[in-house]
Amino acid sequence: MPGEIAKLLERYQVTADIRERLLSLAQEASRKGWWEEYSDVSSAEYQEFIGLEAEASSIAVWHVEVVTGLLQTERYARSLLTEYTRVEPIAPALIERRLELRMLRRKHVLDKDPPPNLLIVLDESVLNRQYGDESVMYEQLQWLAAEADRPNITLRILPLRAPHPVPAESFVIFSFGPKGNAILHDVVVAEGLKTSFYIENEHYTYLHLLVFNTLLEAALDAAASRDLIVQTAERQWRGSQ
């Protein structure tokens, strides 16, 4: 298949830089993603999400309910998955397999070379909303503070005691390659309870980018955000340590 595509690109005189990127995408598409081994515990939509996450050069995240999956500790993630069984019963073995998938997601994205640039804005309520016991929350917030020191991660907190600029549900923006690329447009994923909505229309992806930048401007800077995370861990969740 890549060979046939190469002939077509040459025939239609596609420029070298775009040809190289398209051929790279064709080769990637022909390879089986590691996440496909977990199709028994993940929907087609979730596998598509992981595939986008794996290929993105930069990822912008706005989360208002929970810590974003890439920065979840194992115990926090297990608490989320276990709590969800109250509305959708799942066998314990499947919970562990879903947890394994989530932890592998984290490893494959954060430890790849080079890693994507992550720009994450969390609502302050995420730091105070309890999943698991106090020790789970304390560990999670300490982990957040530590991960914020990675050079490719910028973590910002939108404080509760500040004007909230735009009401918006959680969403993720995946970007591929340089801005303005005519071939590879941004993809926005808005997350729901059971399904995710994929938005590729340039107008709507641009609107989400404007919303994200507005939230980012209202958020605390990186240093103040890290301080708030640590202070909340000590004040709110330290008791069990």
N, C-alpha and C positions, 0 to 999 in steps of 0.2 A: 504493500500500500504506500509507504513513504516514497518508493521509487517512482510509482505512477504519479504521485503528487508533484514530485520534483520535475518530471517531464512537463506536466501541465503548467507549472509556475514558469518554467523556462520558455515554454511556447507563448505564454501571455506576457512575457517580459516583466515579470514582477521584480521589483528592486531587490537587491541582495539582502538588505537588512530584514525586510519583511519576509522574504523567502526563507531566510535562516530561522526566523521565529516560527513560521508556519510549519516548516519541516520538523522543528523541535517539538511542536505541539502534536504533530501527527505521530511521532515516535512515542511520545508520552501516552497518547491515547491508545496506542497498540499494546502498551504494557499493562499488566494487571496490577491494580492498586492493592497495597497490603490490607486495606480495610475491607476488601471484598470477602476475605475469609470470615468476616463477622456478619455476613448477610442474614444469618439466622436470628440475630438480635438487633438488627438495625434496618430501618426502612430504606427504600431507594432514595428518598429525599435526603436522609441523613448521610448516606454514602456520597451523594452528590455534594453535600455541604463539606464533607471531609476532603473530597477531591479538590474542591475550590480552595480550601484552606491550605492544602498541600502545595498548590501551584502559585498561590498569591505571592507577590513581592512585598506587598504591604497590606495590613489589615487594620481597619478602624472599627472599634467596638463601643457601643453604648449599651450598658446593661442597667436596668432599674430594679430587678427582682433578686438576682443571685450573682455570685462571682462568675465571671466568664469562664467557660469550660477549660481553656488553656491555662488558667491560673488556679484551678481547683486542686486542693490536696486530695489524697485518696480517701481520707475519712469524711471530709466534707462531701465529696462526690457520692460516697456510699450512703450518707445520710439523705441526700436528695433523692437518690434512686429508691431507697427503702421507703421514704415518706410517700413517694408516688404510688407505691403498691396499695395505699389506702383507697385509691380510686380506680386502679387497674392492677389487680393481683398478678404478680409475676413470681415464678419459681425462684427460690434463693440461688440456684445454680446459674440462672439466666441473669440475675442481678450482678453476680460476680463477673460474668462474661461481659456484660455491658460496662462494668467498671473497668475491666481490663482494656476494653476498647477506648474508653475515655482517657486512661492513663497513657496508652500508646499514642493517641492523638497528641497529647501534650509533648511527649518525648520526640515524636517525629517532626513536629513543627519547631519547638524551641531549641532542639539540639542539632538541627540540620545546618549544613554549611553551604552558603551563608544563610542565616535565619532571616525570616521576613521582619520588616519593621512593624512593630505593634504599637498602636496608639489607642489607649483604652481609657474611657471615661465611665466611672461607676457612680451611681447615685449613692449618697451617704447612707441611705436606708439599708443598702446591702450590707454595710458593716454592722448594723444593729439587728438585722433579721436573723433569728436563730434557726439553724439546722443542726441536728445532733445536740450534744450537751455542750457545756461551757468550754470544755477542753478542746472540742472540735473547732469551735469558733476562735478560740485563742490561737490555736495552731494555724488556722487558715489565715488569720490576719497577720500573724508573724511571717507566714510564707509570702503573702502579698507584699509586705514591706521589703522582704529580701529579694523577691523577683523584680521589684521595681528598680533595683540597682543594675539589672542587665543593660548593656549599652543599646540594645535594639528595642527595649521596652520603655514606653512613656506611659505612666499610670497617673491619672488625675481623678480627683474626687469632686463631684458637684455637691456642695454643702446644702443641708436642709435649711439653715438659717441664712438664706440668700434668695433674691428674686429668681424664680425658676423661669428661664427664658422661653422655652418651648415645651409643651406637653408632648412626649413621644414615647412609644413603646420601644422595647429593646430591638436593636438591629445591628447588623454587621455589614461593613463595606469591604469587599475584596477588590484590590487593584492589581493589575498585571502589567509589568513593564512601565515605561515612562508615561507621564501624563500626556494627553493629547494623541495617544496612539490610535490610529484610525481602525485598527483591526481588533485590538483587545480592550473592550470597554469594561468599566467597573461593573461589578455585580453586587446588588444589595440583597441581603437576606433578612427578612422580618420574621421573627420567631413567634409562633403561637403555641397553644397548649399541646396540640397533637401534630400540627403541620407547620411547615415553613413556607413563606411566600418569596419567590425569586423574582427580582425586578432587574431587568436589563435595559429597559427604555432609558435613553440618555437624559430625557427631561426629568424623570422621576429619580434616577440615580443622582442627578445633580441637586435636586431638592433635598434628598437625604444628606448629601455632603454639606449643603448649607446648614441644615439642622444640626449636624454633628459639629460643625465649626462654631455654631452659636453656643452649643452646650460646652464646647471646649473653652471658649472665651470666658464663660461664666464660672468654670471650674477653678479650684485652687491650683496653684502651680505645683510642679512635681515635688518640691521639697516640703511645702505645706501639706500636700496630700499624704506624703509618707508619714509626716508627724501626726496627722489626724488618724491614720490607720493604727499606728503604734499606740497612741493615747487611748483610742477606743478599745484596743485589745487589753490594755492594762486596766482601764477604768471599768469596762463592761464585762470582760470575760476572764479576768485574771484569777477570780476566786477559786477556781478548781485546781490551780497549779500549785 
